[in-house]
Amino acid sequence: MKSQFIFLIGLAIAVLAIATDEFRPWMDANADPSLRAQLLLKQMTTQEKLNMVHGWSGNYVGNVVANSRLGIPFLGLEDGPQGVADGVTEVTAWPSALTVVCSWDRFVFVVYLCQF
């Protein structure tokens, strides 16, 4: 009896997961990114869009609340010119030196170096 109950719970979770992805076409990693963005934006309310760009108080420099309805996870953003500042982990950062190096543009790199 217990194993049947566990099986049914597992089956229900699997069905919900499949159904959720069917109603979230923007979650299809094989779809064109522009199409995914358009589909997501069409589903977002004005408040949800504002929540993505406004941010909230929290442990990070930037805190973007999760949106479970649309499948958007919490985002913890941190600054840092050469990496993540303050020793904070599990954040997104765009270190400026890496951005310059990734451009493969020597002139941009020299200009960057001259700023220090």
Order of alpha helices (4+ residues) and beta strands (2+ residues): alpha-alpha-alpha-beta-beta-alpha-alpha
